[in-house]
Amino acid sequence: MSYLFTSESVSEGHPDKIADQISDALIDNFLAFDPESKVACETLVTTGQVILAGEVKSKTYLDVQQIARDVIKKIGYTKSEYMFEANSCGILSAIHEQSQDINQGVDRSSKEEQGAGDQGMMFGYATNETEDYMPLALNLSHKLLQELAVLRRENKEITYLRPDAKSQVTLEYDDNNKPVRIDAIVISTQHDDFDEEATMLAKIKTDLVNILIPRIIKNNPQYAHLFNDQIEYHINPTGKFVIGGPHGDTGLTGRKIIVDTYGGKGAHGGGAFSGKDPSKVDRSAAYATRHIAKNLVAAGIADEILVQVSYAIGVAKPMGIYINTYGTGKVGKTDGEIAKIVESIFDMRPYFIEQRLKLRNPIYSETAAYGHMGRTPETVTKTFRTPNGEEKTVSVDLFTWEKLDYVDQVKAAFGI
């Protein structure tokens, strides 16, 4: 019997995502000047105010206020009527030094034996229902808001958009678990004030259906068959959405963990990513399990795979690796047998994850909006500056966990 499945996304201007982006910008700046930095920083944003808190062990000194302002400006909060503006908002820093009790459980005389930065379980997931091995509903939800942000910055076809927005896509699946059509699309976008609310709502709906959706179809022709005249659109369903961003809702780092991962498909261990350096396995092991799952599916081991790994704080070797192929396995092995082979291919000790995926580089700002998974690997050049005038330009590989660089090794290990 057919069924419906829904995923959501939020824009870079959503309050929680502002917080994530500030926290990850701090991570990048610390790592740029001291790759061994240990950082766990949280951000809170509200009307006219940013509060930074957390623990840091680093050899570098940063102007954290300026870093936060630069992020807010880049997102688009540049007008006083937003009640949260890059140049005028107050910024309070309560960042202090990392607890030595935690650090002694992580650092080791031998880097290879570096302990996990915390206990917990992390999940990675991949499915072959899209080209990037991500769940389709989440993929479409992200693309809607990414294109909406492009329209906002162009400020030509639609001129009233503000930074805060959310999307949601509901898909219908057939009996074979294949997506066959889009059932519903929800978009709520912040906007400039209008004189008349009914006129405003009608215009926003018309513009998004007739301008945004065609651009999505044009840029993603592989999904064109999913769009139809029967899609139920809910555009700004509550009505007026002028008050938004941190003025409309307080934002906190780490509150969008399902948006950041798989949109409710697979599973989630509960740990957030942004604001954490890679010694925190909440982040690094989640990337590593995604890397495993994607390479396994791409190698033809199964159509859909969930990978779990778990750790004890201060212990290098994981407690175990779990694999679930949801009955889609193609290699004649049980999920337990697949897990054993996976253990022999991928070293899941924290140090080796960091090395394999090049995680001690300033690569995290790009992850903090529109999902950490399913992104396109690329090499970029970044420049960072300290308050004392020191400047550093680095070339870094982004989204290394999305590379299909272990497919041949997986195939060889499974005799494919």
Helices and strands as residue ranges (DSSP letters): E 3-10, H 15-33, E 38-46, E 49-57, H 64-75, G 80-82, E 90-97, H 100-106, G 111-113, E 120-127, H 136-154, E 161-173, E 179-191, H 197-207, I 208-212, H 213-219, G 221-226, E 232-235, H 245-248, E 251-252, H 257-260, H 281-298, E 304-311, E 320-324, H 335-345, H 350-357, G 365-367, E 378-385, E 391-398, G 400-402, H 407-414
